[in-house]
Amino acid sequence: MQTIAFVGLGTMGGPMARNLVRAGYTVRAYDTNPEAVAALVRDGAVAAATPADAARNADFAITMVPDSPQVDDALLGPNGIASTLPQTAIYIDMSTIAPSATDRFIAELKKRNIEMVDAPVGRSAQHAVDGKLLIMVGATPKALERTRPILERMGDTIVHCGPPGMGARMKVVNNFMSVTINVTTAEALTLAERSGLDPEIARNVMMGTVAGMGHMGTTYPAKVLRGDHTPGFAIDLAYKDLRLALDLAREVNVDVPTAAAARPVYERAREDGRGREDWSALYAFVRGEKAG
């Protein structure tokens, strides 16, 4: 069976590596936390003293660490993966890091004739345990073909986002949307509560509208992504409703910075002549398209 070096055995990496062990791969494991390594060894992995030790003569090497500096150290440091990984192997970084760092690692490994795949993950720690992660892959088609059997042991949804570097970019964009929506969600529920509403009732209502269902699955594919800007709900009306929400927030003394930040975008779109277009046409405005 193939040998996989796995560096980074935290909340996500530990279960991911464990699923590879259970699939029959020889997993050489390294983490700065000896207890994490020991736990995986009890499940059948082989302990490695350093990332370089893990990668020696391996078929694949995987990193799942917190950020760019940790990837840099694990990959290119004095005892890094790149110092021992064979040219026939593929390096897979599954961490969430800066795309510019991913590009640098790709270029550095190319000098060494080692192919890299960036494959950050989405979903939760329980999905990692269950082997049901969503994996965003940046890879050549050939590298994806070689790594897919491994990735499928860790995730049930493998999305080829494009050439090397595109997986890292997709993860940053995905998380940008998630973390900003989280702030708006917190603001909305607080505004509901301060206005006298039961937050659970407010949540149930919003789960039945675009507020909870999300634009990606509703308004955008129905309108702007089809090139249709005719109003189902006009930007002028959206701007008015945003103004009403800001007024209410002031009345009940709730800070709503995401709403305040959204207001000038709607204002500029209206100034651009898009007031009577569908509110999803904000995408066209932000992209810099000229109004029809």
C-alpha positions as CSV (number, residue, x, y, z in Angstrom):
1,M,0.0,0.0,0.0
2,Q,1.1,3.6,-0.6
3,T,2.8,5.6,2.1
4,I,1.5,9.0,3.1
5,A,3.4,11.5,5.3
6,F,0.9,13.5,7.3
7,V,1.9,16.6,9.2
8,G,-0.6,18.3,11.5
9,L,-2.8,16.2,13.7
10,G,-5.1,18.9,15.2
11,T,-8.9,19.0,15.4
12,M,-9.2,18.5,11.6
13,G,-5.9,16.8,10.7
14,G,-6.1,14.1,13.3
15,P,-9.4,12.6,12.1
16,M,-8.3,13.0,8.5
17,A,-5.1,11.1,9.0
18,R,-7.0,8.5,11.0
19,N,-9.4,7.9,8.0
20,L,-6.3,7.3,5.8
21,V,-5.0,4.7,8.3
22,R,-8.4,3.0,8.3
23,A,-8.3,2.9,4.5
24,G,-5.1,0.8,4.7
25,Y,-2.5,3.5,3.8
26,T,0.8,3.5,5.7
27,V,0.6,6.9,7.4
28,R,3.8,8.4,8.9
29,A,2.6,11.0,11.3
30,Y,4.2,14.1,12.7
31,D,2.9,16.9,14.9
32,T,4.5,19.3,17.4
33,N,2.2,17.7,20.0
34,P,3.6,14.3,20.9
35,E,0.3,13.2,22.4
36,A,-1.5,13.7,19.0
37,V,1.1,11.5,17.3
38,A,0.8,8.9,20.1
39,A,-3.0,8.7,19.7
40,L,-2.7,8.1,16.0
41,V,0.0,5.5,16.4
42,R,-2.4,3.6,18.7
43,D,-4.7,3.5,15.7
44,G,-2.0,2.1,13.4
45,A,0.1,5.0,12.2
46,V,3.9,5.2,12.3
47,A,5.5,8.0,14.3
48,A,7.9,10.3,12.6
49,A,10.5,12.4,14.3
50,T,10.3,15.3,11.9
51,P,8.4,16.3,8.7
52,A,11.5,15.2,6.7
53,D,11.4,11.8,8.5
54,A,7.7,11.4,7.6
55,A,8.3,12.3,3.9
56,R,11.3,10.1,3.2
57,N,10.4,7.7,0.4
58,A,6.7,8.6,0.8
59,D,4.3,8.5,-2.2
60,F,2.4,11.5,-0.9
61,A,2.9,14.2,1.8
62,I,0.0,16.1,3.4
63,T,0.1,19.1,5.6
64,M,-2.9,20.3,7.7
65,V,-1.5,23.1,9.9
66,P,-2.8,26.4,11.1
67,D,-1.3,29.0,8.8
68,S,1.3,29.9,6.2
69,P,4.3,30.1,8.5
70,Q,3.6,26.6,9.8
71,V,3.3,25.3,6.2
72,D,6.6,27.0,5.4
73,D,8.4,25.4,8.3
74,A,6.9,21.9,7.7
75,L,7.6,22.1,4.0
76,L,10.8,24.1,3.5
77,G,12.3,24.3,7.0
78,P,15.6,22.6,8.0
79,N,13.7,19.4,8.7
80,G,11.1,20.0,6.1
81,I,9.2,17.7,3.8
82,A,10.8,19.1,0.6
83,S,14.3,17.9,1.8
84,T,13.3,14.2,1.6
85,L,10.2,13.9,-0.5
86,P,10.9,12.0,-3.7
87,Q,10.3,13.7,-7.1
88,T,7.8,11.0,-7.9
89,A,5.6,12.0,-5.0
90,I,2.9,14.6,-4.7
91,Y,2.7,17.2,-2.0
92,I,-0.8,18.1,-0.8
93,D,-1.4,21.1,1.4
94,M,-4.9,21.0,3.0
95,S,-4.3,24.0,5.3
96,T,-6.1,27.4,4.9
97,I,-3.4,29.8,4.0
98,A,-2.7,32.9,1.9
99,P,-2.9,32.2,-1.8
100,S,0.3,34.1,-2.3
101,A,2.0,31.7,0.0
102,T,0.5,28.7,-1.9
103,D,1.9,30.2,-5.1
104,R,5.3,30.5,-3.5
105,F,5.3,26.9,-2.4
106,I,4.2,25.7,-5.8
107,A,7.1,27.7,-7.5
108,E,9.6,26.4,-4.9
109,L,8.6,22.8,-5.4
110,K,8.6,23.2,-9.1
111,K,12.3,24.0,-8.9
112,R,12.7,20.6,-7.2
113,N,10.5,18.8,-9.8
114,I,7.9,18.0,-7.1
115,E,4.2,18.6,-8.0
116,M,1.9,20.3,-5.5
117,V,-1.8,20.1,-5.0
118,D,-3.6,22.7,-2.8
119,A,-6.7,21.1,-1.2
120,P,-8.2,23.0,1.7
121,V,-11.3,21.7,3.3
122,G,-14.8,22.9,4.2
123,R,-17.3,21.7,6.8
124,S,-16.9,20.8,10.4
125,A,-14.7,18.7,12.7
126,Q,-17.4,16.0,12.8
127,H,-17.4,15.9,9.0
128,A,-13.6,15.2,9.3
129,V,-14.3,12.4,11.7
130,D,-17.0,11.0,9.3
131,G,-14.8,11.4,6.2
132,K,-17.4,13.7,4.7
133,L,-15.4,16.9,4.2
134,L,-15.9,19.1,1.1
135,I,-12.4,19.5,-0.4
136,M,-11.5,22.4,-2.8
137,V,-8.7,21.2,-5.1
138,G,-6.2,23.2,-7.1
139,A,-4.4,20.8,-9.3
140,T,-3.5,19.6,-12.8
141,P,-6.0,17.0,-14.1
142,K,-3.3,14.4,-13.8
143,A,-2.4,15.2,-10.2
144,L,-6.1,15.3,-9.3
145,E,-6.5,11.8,-10.8
146,R,-3.6,10.5,-8.7
147,T,-4.7,12.1,-5.5
148,R,-8.4,11.6,-5.8
149,P,-8.5,8.1,-4.1
150,I,-6.7,9.7,-1.1
151,L,-9.0,12.7,-1.0
152,E,-12.1,10.6,-1.2
153,R,-11.0,8.8,2.0
154,M,-11.3,12.2,3.8
155,G,-14.2,13.9,2.0
156,D,-17.3,13.0,0.1
157,T,-17.4,16.1,-2.1
158,I,-14.3,16.8,-4.2
159,V,-14.5,20.0,-6.2
160,H,-11.8,20.7,-8.8
161,C,-11.5,24.5,-8.6
162,G,-8.9,24.8,-11.3
163,P,-5.1,24.6,-11.7
164,P,-2.7,24.7,-8.7
165,G,-3.4,27.7,-6.5
166,M,-7.2,27.8,-7.1
167,G,-8.1,25.6,-4.2
168,A,-6.4,28.1,-1.8
169,R,-8.3,31.0,-3.4
170,M,-11.6,29.2,-3.3
171,K,-11.2,28.5,0.4
172,V,-10.4,32.2,1.2
173,V,-13.4,33.4,-0.8
174,N,-15.7,30.8,0.8
175,N,-14.5,31.8,4.3
176,F,-14.8,35.5,3.5
177,M,-18.5,35.0,2.8
178,S,-19.0,32.7,5.9
179,V,-17.3,35.0,8.4
180,T,-19.0,38.2,7.2
181,I,-22.4,36.6,7.1
182,N,-21.8,35.5,10.7
183,V,-21.5,39.1,11.7
184,T,-24.7,40.1,9.9
185,T,-26.5,37.1,11.4
186,A,-25.4,38.2,14.9
187,E,-26.6,41.7,14.2
188,A,-29.9,40.6,12.8
189,L,-30.8,38.4,15.8
190,T,-29.7,41.1,18.2
191,L,-31.8,43.7,16.4
192,A,-34.8,41.3,16.5
193,E,-34.4,40.7,20.2
194,R,-33.9,44.4,21.1
195,S,-37.0,45.2,19.1
196,G,-39.1,42.8,21.3
197,L,-39.1,39.8,19.0
198,D,-38.5,36.2,20.1
199,P,-35.1,35.4,18.4
200,E,-36.3,31.9,17.6
201,I,-39.4,33.2,15.9
202,A,-37.2,35.6,14.0
203,R,-34.9,32.8,13.0
204,N,-37.7,30.6,11.8
205,V,-39.1,33.5,9.6
206,M,-35.7,34.3,8.1
207,M,-35.1,30.6,7.3
208,G,-38.1,30.8,5.0
209,T,-36.8,33.9,3.1
210,V,-33.6,34.9,1.2
211,A,-32.3,36.1,4.6
212,G,-31.8,32.5,5.7
213,M,-31.8,30.7,2.5
214,G,-29.0,32.7,1.0
215,H,-28.6,34.6,-2.3
216,M,-26.3,31.9,-3.8
217,G,-29.2,29.4,-4.0
218,T,-32.0,31.8,-4.7
219,T,-31.7,35.3,-6.2
220,Y,-28.4,35.1,-8.0
221,P,-29.0,31.9,-10.1
222,A,-32.5,33.2,-10.9
223,K,-31.4,36.7,-11.9
224,V,-27.9,38.2,-12.3
225,L,-26.1,34.9,-13.1
226,R,-28.4,34.6,-16.0
227,G,-27.8,38.1,-17.1
228,D,-31.3,39.2,-16.1
229,H,-31.4,42.5,-14.2
230,T,-35.1,43.0,-14.5
231,P,-36.4,43.7,-10.9
232,G,-37.9,40.9,-8.9
233,F,-36.9,43.2,-6.0
234,A,-35.3,46.4,-7.0
235,I,-32.2,48.0,-5.6
236,D,-34.2,51.1,-4.7
237,L,-36.5,49.0,-2.5
238,A,-33.5,47.2,-1.0
239,Y,-31.9,50.5,-0.2
240,K,-35.1,51.7,1.4
241,D,-35.4,48.6,3.6
242,L,-31.8,48.9,4.6
243,R,-32.5,52.5,5.7
244,L,-35.5,51.3,7.7
245,A,-33.3,48.7,9.5
246,L,-30.6,51.3,10.3
247,D,-33.3,53.6,11.7
248,L,-34.7,50.8,13.9
249,A,-31.2,49.9,15.1
250,R,-30.7,53.5,16.2
251,E,-34.0,53.5,18.0
252,V,-33.2,50.3,20.0
253,N,-29.5,51.1,20.4
254,V,-28.0,48.2,18.4
255,D,-24.7,48.6,16.6
256,V,-25.0,47.2,13.1
257,P,-21.7,47.9,11.3
258,T,-22.3,45.4,8.4
259,A,-25.6,47.2,7.6
260,A,-23.8,50.6,7.8
261,A,-21.1,49.3,5.5
262,A,-23.6,48.0,3.0
263,R,-25.5,51.3,2.7
264,P,-22.9,53.2,0.6
265,V,-22.7,50.3,-1.8
266,Y,-26.4,50.5,-2.5
267,E,-26.1,54.3,-2.7
268,R,-23.3,54.1,-5.3
269,A,-25.3,51.5,-7.3
270,R,-28.3,53.9,-7.4
271,E,-26.0,56.7,-8.5
272,D,-24.8,54.4,-11.3
273,G,-28.4,54.2,-12.6
274,R,-29.2,50.7,-11.2
275,G,-31.9,51.7,-8.8
276,R,-34.6,50.0,-10.8
277,E,-32.6,46.9,-11.5
278,D,-32.9,43.7,-9.5
279,W,-31.0,43.8,-6.2
280,S,-28.8,40.9,-7.4
281,A,-27.4,43.3,-10.0
282,L,-25.1,44.6,-7.2
283,Y,-22.9,41.8,-8.5
284,A,-22.7,43.4,-11.9
285,F,-22.0,46.8,-10.2
286,V,-19.3,45.5,-7.9
287,R,-17.7,43.8,-10.9
288,G,-17.5,47.1,-12.7
289,E,-20.0,46.4,-15.5
290,K,-21.6,49.4,-17.0
291,A,-25.3,49.8,-16.3
292,G,-27.6,48.8,-19.2
